[in-house]
Amino acid sequence: MAPRREVALRRVLARRGLALSAALEAQIDGCSELATLERWLDQAVTAASAGDALA
C-alpha cells in the first residue's frame, strides 16, 4: 500500500507546483509508516511548500 501513497503524494505536490528536493525525495522513499505517508498526503493539499507538506 505504501508505494501508492508515495505516488499520490508526489502527484499532489507536482500538480500544486511544489518541487521536491533530493532530500525530500529521500525522506519519502525512506518512510515505511503508513500513518506518516497519509499525514503528508493530507498536508500536501494545503502546504505552502513541499517541505511544509513533509513536516
N, C-alpha and C positions, 0 to 999 in steps of 0.2 A: 504493500500500500504506500509506503513512504515515497518511492520514486514518482508516483502520480502527484503527490503533494509537492514534491520538488519541481516538477514540470509546471504545475499550476502556479506555484509561487513565482517562478521565473517568468511565466507568461504574463501574469498580472503586473509585475514590475516593468517588463518590457513595454506592455501596452500603455502604461502610465508614463513611459519615458524616463524611468528611474534606472540608471545604469548600475550594474554590479561590478565592483572592483574584483580583482583576483582574490583578495582576502575574503570578501563576502561570498564569492562563488565557493571557496574552500569551506567556509562556515556552513553553507547549505549542504555541500557534499558530505561533510563530516557529521551532520546531525542525523541521528537514528531515533530520536524521540518523536513519536507521532504527535504528541501534545504540543511540542515546541514548533514543529512544522505547521501545524494547524493555527497556532497563535500567530506565527509570522505571516501566514497567508491572510488571516483576518486583518492584521496590521497593515499589510501591503495595500489594501484597498484605500486607505486614507493617509498613509505615511507621506511626509514631505520629501523623504529621500529613501534610498534603498537601505542605508544604514539604520534609519529610524524603523523601518519595517522589521529589521532583524534584531532590534534591541530587546 
